[in-house]
Amino acid sequence: MAAPRQARKSVFWPGTAGFGVTIALMALCPILPIRAATTEYVVVDRITGLAIYGYDPVAYFVGGAPAMGKGEFDHPYAGAVWQFRNPGNLAAFAADPDVYMPRFGGYDPIGIGRGATLAGDPNIWLIAGQRLFLFHSAENRAAFAAASATAVAVAEEAWPTVRRTLSP
């Protein structure tokens, strides 16, 4: 073994001063819990960075169906990039985003009520109380539709606690 390589290797060898200092420093540092904040305040596609996977949130209200947005009509809001089908939908969202943005950032309200963040599927949706809700499954949408006022109240109560687990 060459002398420079042997010198580098010996610094980290157990029993050397370098190793002892490292262990001492590790002992002095507090062990912090690892927080697995894996999501954002708004459901975002991790590959494209688009809110609600690139679907146009205004389309649910004006077209009555989910529709993909287009790259030339995007707008940053709430830490995410939103896409729209046309400039009219973009203008409507920009004027009052809270009207069109899915409630709970696109997370399933049934999951929120249970204390979990389940990303809503833009194709499983419902408008209730003039708000857009996205659901993780058709079963959750059916449970919500059966008692939407109760489901919203439970989710509203749990949302501040659940939101604290999300990364900004």
PALODO-560894 format. One record per residue: y, z, x of N, C-alpha, C, O in turn. Coordinates in steps of 0.05 Angstrom, whole numbers, plus 32768, in hexadecimal, padded with zeros to 4 digits. Layout:
// PALODO-560894
YZXYZXYZXYZX/...
//
This chain:
// PALODO-560894
7FE980008011800080008000801980008012801A800F8025/802C7FEF800C80447FED801C805480078019805380158005/8063800E802E80728027802F8087802980188089803E800C/80978013801280AA80167FFB809C801B7FE180A5802B7FD0/8085800E7FDC807680127FC3806B802E7FC2806C803B7FAD/806180387FD8805680537FD9806C80687FD48067807C7FC7/808480637FDE809A80757FDA80A280767FBC80A7808B7FB1/80A3805E7FAF80A9805D7F938095806C7F82809B807A7F70/807B80677F88806680737F79806580917F7B805F809F7F68/806C809C7F93806A80B97F97807F80C87F87807B80E07F82/809580BB7F8080AA80CA7F7180A080D37F5680A880E87F4C/808E80C47F49808580CA7F2F806980D77F2F805E80DD7F19/805E80DD7F46804480E87F48804581067F41805781147F4A/8032810F7F318032812C7F2A8032813D7F43802481387F56/804281527F41804481647F58805C815F7F698063816F7F7A/806981487F64808181427F748099814E7F65809881557F4E/80AF814F7F7380C8815B7F6880D2814A7F5080DC81557F3D/80CF812F7F5280D8811D7F3D80CA81237F2380D681247F0D/80B081277F2480A1812C7F0C80A881477F0180AA814A7EE8/80AB815B7F1280B281767F0980CD81777EFB80D081857EE7/80E081687F0680FB81677EFA80F9815A7EDE810681637ECB/80EA81447EDC80E681377EC380DB81497EAE80E5814A7E97/80C681587EB580BA816B7EA280CE81817E9A80CF81897E83/80DD818B7EAD80F081A07EA8810681967E94810D81A47E82/810F817D7E98812481727E868118816E7E6A812681737E56/80FF81657E6980F381617E4E80F0817C7E4080F3817D7E27/80EB81917E4E80E781AB7E42810281B67E38810281C57E24/811881AF7E45813281B87E3C813D81A97E24814E81B47E15/813481917E20813E81807E0A813081897DF08118818D7DF0/813F818C7DDB813381937DC18122817B7DB7812981647DBB/810C81827DAB80FC816D7D9F810781687D838107817A7D72/811081507D7F811C81487D658107813A7D5480F7812A7D5F/8107813F7D3A80F481317D2980FC81137D298113810C7D29/80E781027D2780EC80E67D2680F180DF7D0880E080E57CF7/810780D37D03810E80CC7CE8810980AF7CE48114809E7CF1/80F880A87CD180F0808D7CCD810180807CB780F8807C7CA1/811A807B7CBE812C806E7CAB812880507CAE813480447CC0/811780457C9E810F80297CA2811D80167C8F81177FFE7C90/812E801F7C7E813B800E7C6B815980127C6B816380237C79/816680027C5B818380037C59818B800C7C3C8179800F7C2B/81A5800F7C3881AE80167C1D81AA7FFF7C0981A880047BF1/81A77FE77C1481A27FCF7C0381887FC37C0D81847FC17C26/81777FB97BFB815F7FAB7C0481677F917C1281747F807C07/815E7F907C2C81657F797C3D814C7F6D7C49813A7F7C7C52/814B7F537C4981357F457C5681387F497C74814C7F417C7F/81247F557C8081267F5C7C9D81267F437CAF81307F447CC6/811D7F2D7CA5811C7F147CB581377F067CB381427EFE7CC8/81417F027C9B815A7EF37C9781737F047C9781887EFA7C9C/81707F1E7C9181877F307C8F81967F2D7C7581AC7F377C72/818A7F207C6181977F1B7C4881907F307C3381797F397C31/81A47F397C2481A07F4C7C0E818E7F407BF9818F7F277BF4/817D7F507BEE816A7F497BD9815C7F2E7BDF81597F1D7BCE/81557F2A7BF981467F137C0281537EF87BFD81467EE47BFC/816E7EF87BFC817C7EDF7BF981807ED67BDC818B7EC07BD7/81787EE67BC8817C7EDF7BAC81997EE47BA581A67EF77BAF/81A47ED47B9281BF7ED77B8881BF7EEC7B7281B37EE87B5D/81CD7F037B7781CD7F187B6281DC7F107B4981D57F1B7B33/81EF7EFE7B4A81FE7EF67B3381ED7EE47B2181F17EE47B09/81DB7ED57B2C81CA7EC37B1D81BA7ED17B0781B57EC57AF2/81B27EE97B0B81A37EF87AF781B47EFB7ADD81A97EFA7AC7/81CE7EFE7AE181DF7F037ACA81E87EE87ABD81E87EE67AA5/81EF7ED47ACD81F97EBB7AC281E37EA77ABB81E77E977AA9/81CD7EA87ACA81B77E957AC5819F7EA27AB7818E7E937AAD/819F7EBC7AB681887ECA7AAA816E7EC77AB981587ECB7AAE/81707EC17AD381587EBE7AE3815F7EC17B0181767EBD7B08/814C7EC97B1181527ECB7B2E81567EAF7B3981497E9C7B31/81687EAD7B4D816D7E937B5A81747E997B7781837EAC7B7D/816A7E897B8981717E8C7BA5818D7E847BAA81987E707B9E/819A7E927BBC81B57E8B7BC581B47E757BDA819E7E6D7BE3/81CB7E6B7BE181CD7E567BF581DD7E617C0D81EF7E717C0A/81D67E587C2481E27E617C3D82007E5D7C3E820E7E6D7C4C/820B7E497C3182287E447C3382387E577C2182507E577C23/822A7E667C1082387E787BFE822E7E957C04821E7E9F7BF5/82387EA17C1982307EBC7C1E82487ECF7C20825E7EC67C25/82427EE97C1C82587EFC7C1B824D7F177C2682397F217C1B/825A7F237C3A82517F3D7C43825B7F547C3082727F547C28/82497F667C2A82507F7D7C19823B7F927C1C82237F8C7C1D/82437FAB7C1E82327FC37C20821E7FC07C3782077FC97C35/82277FB67C4D82177FB47C6582027F9E7C6481EF7F9E7C74/82047F8C7C5181F07F767C4F81FF7F5C7C4982177F5C7C42/81F17F467C4D81FC7F2B7C4781EE7F227C2D81D67F217C2B/81FF7F1B7C1A81F57F127C0081F97EF47BFE820E7EE97C08/81E67EE67BF281E97EC97BEF81EB7EC27BD181E07ED07BC0/81F97EAB7BCC81FE7EA37BB181F87E857BAE81F97E767BC1/81F37E7D7B9581EC7E617B8F82057E4F7B9082037E377B96/821C7E5A7B8982347E4A7B87824D7E5B7B8C824B7E737B8D/82647E4E7B90827C7E5D7B9682857E6F7B7E82927E837B83/827E7E677B6682867E787B4F82777E937B4F82837EA87B4A/825D7E927B55824E7EAB7B5782587EBC7B6E825A7ED57B6B/825E7EB07B8482697EBE7B9B82837ECC7B9382887EE37B9A/82957EBD7B8582AF7EC87B7E82AB7EE07B6A82B97EF47B6C/82997EDD7B5782947EF37B44828A7F0C7B5282937F227B4C/82787F097B65826E7F1F7B7482837F2C7B8682867F447B86/82937F1B7B9382A87F257BA582BD7F357B9582C87F487B9F/82C27F2D7B7C82D67F3A7B6C82CD7F567B6382DD7F687B61/82B37F597B5D82A87F737B54828A7F757B5B82797F727B49/82847F7A7B7482687F7A7B7D82577F8F7B6F823F7F8A7B6A/82627FA67B6782527FBB7B5B82477FB37B3F82347FBE7B36/82547F9F7B33824A7F967B1982307F867B1C821E7F887B0C/822F7F767B3282197F647B3682037F6D7B4981EC7F647B48/820A7F807B5A81F77F8A7B6E81E17F997B5F81E77FA87B4C/81C87F957B6781B27FA57B5A81B67FC37B5D81BE7FCC7B73/81B17FD17B4981B37FEF7B4A81A07FF97B5E818A7FEF7B62/81A7800E7B6C8198801B7B81819380087B98817F800A7BA6/81A57FF57B9C81A37FE27BB3818B7FCF7BB281857FC37BC6/817F7FCD7B9B81677FBC7B98814D7FCA7B9C81387FBE7B9B/814E7FE57B9F81367FF47BA0812C7FFA7B84813C7FFC7B71/81127FFC7B81810580007B67810E801C7B5C810980307B69/811A801C7B43812380367B38810C80497B32810F80617B32/80F4803F7B2C80DD80507B2780D5805E7B4280D080767B42/80D5804F7B5780D0805A7B7180E5806E7B7980DE80847B84/80FE80687B758114807A7B7B811080957B6C811380AA7B77/810980937B52810480AB7B4280ED80BC7B4E80EC80D47B49/80DB80AF7B5C80C480BE7B6880CB80C67B8580BA80D27B93/80E380C07B8E80EB80C77BA980E380B37BBE80E480BA7BD6/80DC809B7BB780D380877BCA80E5806E7BC980F180687BB4/80E880617BDF80F880487BE080E580317BE080DA80297BF5/80E080257BC980D0800D7BC680E37FF57BC380F37FF57BAF/80E27FE27BD580F47FCB7BD380ED7FBC7BB980D67FB67BB4/81027FB57BAA80FE7FA67B9280F87F897B9881037F7E7BAC/80E87F7C7B8880E27F607B8A80F77F517B7980F87F577B61/81067F3F7B84811B7F317B74810F7F217B5C811E7F1A7B4A/80F57F1C7B5C80E97F0E7B4580DF7F217B3080D67F187B1B/80E07F3B7B3580D87F4F7B2180F17F5F7B1B80F87F727B29/80FF7F587B0681197F637B01811E7F687AE3810E7F617AD2/81347F767ADE813C7F7C7AC281597F847AC381627F927AD5/81687F7B7AAE81837F847AAB81837F997A95817A7F937A7E/818C7FB17A9B818D7FC77A8781A87FD47A8B81B17FDB7AA1/81B67FD97A7481D07FE67A7681E47FD67A8781F47FE27A94/81E17FBC7A8581F37FAA7A9481F17FAD7AB382047FA87AC1/81DA7FB77ABC81D47FBA7AD981BA7FAB7ADF81A77FAB7ACF/81B97FA07AF781A17F927B00818F7FA67B0E81987FB57B20/81767FA67B0781627FB77B14814B7FA57B1F81427F937B11/81437FAA7B37812C7F9C7B4381157FAF7B4581197FC77B4A/80FD7FA57B4280E57FB67B4280D17FAD7B5780CF7F967B5D/80C27FC07B6080AD7FBB7B7480947FAE7B6780867F9F7B74/80907FB47B4E80787FA97B40807E7FA57B2380917FB17B18/806E7F957B1680717F907AF9806B7FAA7AEA80767FAE7AD4/80597FBA7AF480537FD47AE7806B7FE67AE780717FF37AD2/807A7FE77AFD80927FF87AFD80A77FED7AEB80B67FFC7ADE/80A97FD27AE980BD7FC77AD680B57FCE7AB980C77FD57AA9/809C7FCD7AB380937FD47A9880987FF27A9280A17FF87A7C/809380037AA5809880207AA180B680247A9D80BE80357A8D/80C780167AAC80E480197AAA80ED800F7A8E80FD801C7A81/80E37FF87A8680EB7FEC7A6C80E37FFE7A5580F27FFE7A41/80CD800D7A5780C4801E7A4280D780367A3E80D980407A27/80E4803F7A5380F780567A51810D80537A66810F80637A78/811D803E7A63813180387A788146804E7A7B814D80547A92/814F805A7A658163806F7A68815980877A78816780927A89/8140808F7A72813480A57A80812F809E7A9E813580AD7AB0/812580857AA2811F807C7ABD8138807B7ACE813880827AE6/814E80717AC2816880707AD18172808C7AD7817B80917AED/8170809E7AC4817980BA7AC8816A80C77ADF817580D57AF0/814F80C37ADF813F80CF7AF4814680C37B0F814880D17B23/814980A97B108150809B7B29816C80A37B33817080A77B4B/817F80A57B20819A80AD7B28819A80C97B3481A980CE7B47/818A80DA7B2A818980F67B35817C80F67B51818581057B62/816880E57B55815A80E47B6F816880D47B84816480D87B9C/817980C17B7B818580AD7B8D819480BA7BA5819180B17BBB/81A580CE7BA181B480D97BB881A180E47BCE81A680E17BE5/818B80F17BC5817880FC7BD9816980E57BE7816680E57BFF/816080D17BD7815180BB7BE2816480AA7BF5815B80A27C0A/817C80A77BED818F80977BFD819480A37C18819880947C2C/819380BD7C1A819780CA7C34818080C47C48818480C67C60/816980BB7C3E815380B37C50815680977C5A8147808E7C6C/816980887C50816D806C7C588181806A7C6F8193807B7C71/817E80567C7F819280527C9581A980427C8A81A680317C79/81C180497C9481D9803B7C8A81DB801E7C9481EE80107C8E/
//
